[in-house]
Amino acid sequence: MPEPESAIISKLPLVGTTIFSVMSQLAAECGALNLSQGFPEFDAPEALREALVGHVNNARNQYAPMTGMPELRQQLANKLVQQHGVQLCPDAQITITHGATEALFVAIQAVVGQGDEVVVFDPAYDSYEPAVNLAGGRTVRLPLQEPDFSVDWDRLEQSLNSRTRLIILNSPHNPTGAMLSLHDLDRLADIVRPYRLWILSDEVYEHIVFDNDRHSSLMAHPELFERSFVVSSFGKTLHATGWKIGFCAAPDALMAEFRKIHQFVCYCIATPLQLAIADFLEHHPDHWQQLSVFYQAKRDLFCGQLQSSRFRFMPTRGSYFQLLEYSEITAMDDLAYAKALTREIGVASIPVSVFCEQPLHGRYLRFCFAKNDHTLIEAADRLCQL
């Protein structure tokens, strides 16, 4: 006879409902403007949606190959040549995944074992540490340096040892919008050269960078790419987060290990969705090429409307998130303040402390500006009244 439910020993005893679900539910209950969870308020491009309907109606509805539809892997390889000047093998070095989160999980399971150490940088996206725990590893959290949230490379170097198996990077960074430069990547290469370790680079906001900056991908750094998994998201790029399609790029040997696990986590991704994305990448490259311009206009609108507020902020360098520092308004902790703003003025955000192990010096809330202009103007107007 099975033991009662109370006898279950949780593998993730400290994990509950994510803050994103909590704040989105609270926003719905309060009828608030939801600038918390990171999804666009506007729809995916019409041409993408039409391509999907065409493939569904053309009987392209059966299982896809485990590695992803060949058409999509080839179009992605073509795009990477334009974007980074790198030629990856679509058959051996690219795998289509069930969103970026699955790719991150699988990459961690592929290389992290019992007792291994994994370095992450706080604030850190909340899926990293649970995946490390499930692999039997231990997360070593290093704080980014406020106020620009840059990496302390000397501290990273001091933290590495023979047990370090993986370093997780995120650029453009969620939640801070910080970005790694080519100089940063060169410094990282110098640091990791003596160690037998791997790198996981979360680059889901690769096309959302501002002020004429450039995204520095590990795919374009030959020395680092030899030991790296690079993960990104079609959902973020195509305003279609509900499609949950991403990809992982890695050298042949790492990708072979990645696929061993991917096939048992999520054997394949919906065929017509992949084919629609392949068509869209081929015929509408202007979409990803103009994405930074599109989102910079929204960032500038939101930040411009907040100039008269009591919040302190630096316009984000990348991603579609803006941090607002509120210590001059209240001493309330950020979780309590985020909930209070949702209830009292009808604007939902994410408290940044949930991404951290140690408290930050400042008090920050994260706001998503992937919203319609009228939503951003109304939200900023309410925030300015505080």
Order of alpha helices (4+ residues) and beta strands (2+ residues): alpha-beta-alpha-alpha-beta-alpha-beta-alpha-beta-alpha-beta-alpha-beta-alpha-beta-alpha-beta-alpha-alpha-alpha-alpha-beta-alpha-beta-beta-beta-alpha
